[in-house]
Every structure is written in structure tokens, then in C-alpha cells.
Amino acid sequence: MKNVSTLLNVALKISVLSGMSLSLFSAAVQAQADSGSDILVASVNYTAHENKDVGEFISLSKFQKITDTASYTNQPYFINLDKELAYTQSITLDDVTQMDTFIYNFETQTAKNLTKSVTSEYSPTPTPDGKGLSVIRVNALGKQELWYLQLDSGEARQNLLPAIEPVGYHVWDGTDKVLLFVLGEPHTLRLASVNKQTDQGRVLDTSIGPSLWPIPGTSLFSYSKQIDETNWQLRAVDTKTKKTKALVDMPTGSYYYAWSPQGYAVTAVDNKLYQWRYSETETGQWTEFADLSQQCSAGISRLSFSQQGNSLAMVCNRPAVQ
């Protein structure tokens, strides 16, 4: 498997040389293999660990395969009080491939294409008003912009930050501010307000990775930062003071991660999962808690916990076609 920095750099070069603003993660996946991916959801349990520094030990069970397609499927996010899962999936019609936003309902065990649009959307995320999804939308000129989608109809209602592009990933900070991954050389972490249409965002850090999350139980947000060719660091940012700090080095080979509501960061290296407990006073170490060689033989990339923390969605890479 190619190292993380290689995939990110290839994605950047593709977008720059082609004159198009391709999705960073989509381009990176295509650079690695056109083998597709599926979403797997597992039940999460927490038990006391013999090592008090670890806290609780996470265990997974009741694996459910949400998608089963050779297409690109990624960026899962639990919505509607964990009753549904939003995600991105590629659709090919008349030899033209684009990304649409899908919604999976756990009760009916069915999925629907929410957008069915002529443009591509990535990274569906619940909006603070609970009525929509914010997505990275690629317009007719190939620009990646942050848009508001109506959740009931999939209609694209508004470009939330028209002065900022190409946006790669985002996370909401309250009702009107957004923390952004903005594609560039280097990639930048920016804080912007959707109430200011001309806001280009304040740069808080550079050389960051594509996972942005709030840290449970705190007012902080987290992101990964590339330290050198092979190493990444999990960091925190206080969006009020604009100060950042290092939390812990990521396991070699990882830069995607997610937080459980109980305060555990989880990341994947190939098909193994590791956990790390956030603490204001102690650094701690990553602890392996699951080997999913049987469920995700080609490796795991993006992760997302349910709001209650009792489910974990994982993107499982499909083995490359020989």
C-alpha cells in the first residue's frame, strides 16, 4: 500500500495539472486503485480495560454490510438520530461517472439516491438546523464549493461560502462557523463564517489531513497534520482562541480517524483498528482493539461513529481486481 503522503500529493498534482478541482480523497483513491469500496456498520461495546490508562476497551460485533457495489462508496455520516446513514457513492450513466449523496435507512434496510444531480457531491454532513446536509459540490466549472442541500428533497439551496474553493472537507462549529480543509499547496485548515459571503477564512494551520471532528466533551476540534513523508500527528484547535496543540502521533500508515462520544479516537492501519483516549493531562498510547482481516481484507479508510456511540461505520476497500 502506498504511503499516505504519496496519495495526498498525487491527488493534489492531478487537480492542479488537469486544471480541475477534483475531490482530494476521490483522486487519492483512484491513484491507489480503482477497486471500489463498501460501507460496513458494526455494533460498539465498551468494557473496562485492565490498563486504567486505556480506560474502556472497545469491541465490535453484529457487522452489517450497508453497500455492496464495485463503485466508489465513502464518507458515511449518521443522521436523523442515528436512524439513517448519509454517504457518497459514484453513479455511471452513459459512460459518465459522478458522485451522488445516498441515504440508508436502518429500519427499512433500503438506500435511496437523495440528489440524482448532474453535478457531484461529497462529504454529506448534517447542518446545525437539522433540516439539511452540507456537502462539497462540484460545479460546472469543476470548482469544489460548500453547499446546503435540503434533506427532504436533495435540492441544492445555497452556496454557503462562495469566496472559498476548492473545499475538500468540513465540520460545523456552532450554527454559523465552519472549520474547513481547503485544497492547495499546502492544504490549509481554515475557519470561516457562513454569514459573511466574502469570507475567505482564517488560516489556522497547514499541511493537514482530511479528517475534521469535534472532540467530545470539549470545545476543541481535531485534525491530522503531516509531519514528514511517513508520519502524521493528531492535533487540536481552539476556534475561539485560534490556538492549536499536538495531541498524539498517529500510528504509522494512518491519517483517517473518528471520535466516539465517550472520548476515544479510533483509527485504522490496513485492516486493524486502534483506539486512543483523550486526556488533558496525559498523552497515552494507541491500543489495537480489532483485527478485521475477514471483514475488510483490503483495508479500512474512513470511519464515523453514531451520535450515541453504539455503532461504527467503516469504509472497507475492495481488493484490487487482478
C-alpha positions, -999 to +999 in steps of 0.1 A: +000+000+000+014+034-009+022+057+020-003+085+029+018+114+018+022+099-017-016+095-021-022+131-010+005+145-032-007+125-062-043+138-057-030+174-055-009+171-087-039+156-105-061+185-096-035+211-105-022+196-137-057+189-151-070+223-143-098+207-124-107+208-087-110+171-081-120+157-047-088+151-027-099+117-014-115+106-046-084+113-065-062+096-039-084+065-041-082+065-079-044+068-076-043+038-053-067+015-071-099+016-090-113-012-070-142+005-052-152+004-016-181-006+006-195+006+039-197-018+069-215-009+101-208-027+134-223-025+169-199-010+195-195-021+231-173-007+259-158-027+287-134-018+314-097-023+304-072-038+328-049-009+319-065+022+335-046+044+311-066+029+283-099+034+300-126+013+284-119-014+257-139-011+225-152-042+209-172-047+177-200-072+168-230-076+145-213-065+113-237-053+087-227-046+051-246-014+040-234-013+004-223-040-020-210-024-052-178-021-071-184+017-072-166+043-051-186+044-018-173+066+010-178+093+036-205+079+058-222+101+084-250+091+108-280+114+106-316+117+119-309+105+154-288+075+141-318+062+122-301+068+088-267+070+073-257+095+046-228+086+023-213+093-011-215+069-040-204+070-076-230+066-103-222+059-140-248+068-167-239+069-204-203+064-196-202+095-174-193+089-137-203+113-109-209+113-072-243+115-056-255+116-020-273+085-007-293+079+024-296+044+040-325+038+064-316+012+091-353+003+098-362-005+062-327-015+053-330+003+020-310+031+004-321+060-019-303+084-041-311+117-025-296+141-050-298+125-085-280+156-097-259+165-128-231+176-105-210+156-080-214+159-042-191+147-015-189+145+023-226+148+034-228+164+069-258+173+090-264+211+092-270+227+125-307+234+118-313+197+114-331+202+081-303+198+056-269+184+046-238+205+039-218+189+010-188+196-011-204+203-045-185+204-078-200+230-101-200+231-139-165+247-139-151+220-117-149+241-086-154+225-052-178+246-031-196+241+002-234+239-004-266+235+016-288+206+005-324+203+016-326+169+034-362+161+024-357+168-014-320+168-020-323+202-036-291+223-037-303+256-020-273+278-013-235+281-018-226+287+018-191+301+012-188+314-023-154+331-017-137+298-007-127+270-030-116+243-035-131+229-003-122+193+005-138+186+039-156+204+067-171+203+102-196+227+117-186+250+147-219+261+161-246+274+139-227+297+116-190+289+116-173+261+096-138+246+100-125+237+066-099+216+048-090+238+018-071+221-010-039+238-020-001+236-017+000+233+012-035+222+022-049+246+049-071+245+079-094+275+078-122+289+100-150+308+081-184+322+088-214+314+065-229+347+075-201+365+056-203+358+019-169+373+011-151+355+040-121+336+027-115+320+061-087+325+086-058+300+082-052+282+115-027+255+102-012+240+071-003+205+057-034+190+073-053+157+066-089+151+055-105+142+089-121+171+109-141+163+140-152+180+173-135+164+203-163+150+226-167+167+260-146+197+250-149+229+230-120+218+208-118+204+173-093+179+160-074+173+127-044+154+115-012+171+103+015+158+081+049+159+099+071+143+073+068+118+044+055+090+066+043+104+099+011+122+109+001+139+142-033+142+157-038+178+168-064+200+184-076+236+177-095+260+199-116+280+174-122+308+199-085+314+207-073+302+173-046+282+191-035+247+181-017+220+200-004+184+195-023+156+210-005+124+199+014+109+169-008+088+146+001+052+141+023+049+110+002+044+080-029+062+093-044+097+090-082+090+090-098+088+124-131+094+142-142+101+178-167+081+198-189+102+221-171+086+250-139+104+241-120+077+222-102+084+189-102+054+166-080+050+135-072+022+111-039+008+098-047-016+070-074-038+085-066-033+122-083-007+144-066+013+172-081+034+200-067+063+220-083+081+249-082+119+250-069+134+282-059+170+290-030+158+312-018+125+297-006+116+262-012+078+263-007+054+235-027+039+207-041+004+216-051-022+190-086-034+197-098-052+165-084-072+136-109-070+107-090-091+082-121-112+075-145-083+072-122-058+054-094-078+038-081-049+017-080-023+045-101+003+061-101+040+054-127+065+067-146+060+100-177+075+116-194+069+149-231+072+156-242+100+178-249+076+207-215+058+201-231+024+198-224+020+161-193+025+139-194+029+102-163+019+083-152+022+047-138-011+035-116-011+004-123-038-021-095-060-032-080-048-065-092-067-095-064-089-109 
